[in-house]
Amino acid sequence: MTGRLRLWLLLFLLVLPVLACGLTNPTFARNNQVRLAVYEYEMARRGPVDELVIYFQRNEPRVVFPGQAEHGRTIWLYNFAARDYFDNFPPGKTYLFIQRIEYSDDNSTATVEVYRGDKEGYTGRRLTLQRDQAGQWQVVEDTLLVE
């Protein structure tokens, strides 16, 4: 076997698992669908903010969803960066922070905490979402978090 043929065979064997399994984890795609539903719900229910802050895992792709840039910029934070970000948050600006998403065992229900606020303080809510037959996520419960 020639060196060039070995190289092509090696590349094929490396690419084959990516083609078979897809490029992204299905949970990451589901996370973005839930985030979009939360974002749309919050914008319709409580209005725009200056910054959208989204918790994500470091290996998770950051996906821009429709309408996201209409109300300011988006910040993607993982656990260790959040404290620094909010310690240096500019006065007079508002944010919506979408936290980590928890799923039911059958992935038909998701729960996510969101925080809305500014430099002076924030309000937290726990949103419960359900996935309908068409695969769309809808907020079905909105509970104020008491600090």
Secondary structure, 3 states (H helix, E strand, C coil): CCHHHHHHHHHHHHHHHHHHHCCCCHHHHHHHHHHHHHHHHHHHHHCCCCEEEEECCCCCCCCCCCCHHHHCEEEEECHHHHHHHHHCCCCCCCEEEEEEEEECCCCCEEEEEEEEEECCEEEEEEEEEEECCCCCEEEEEEEECCC
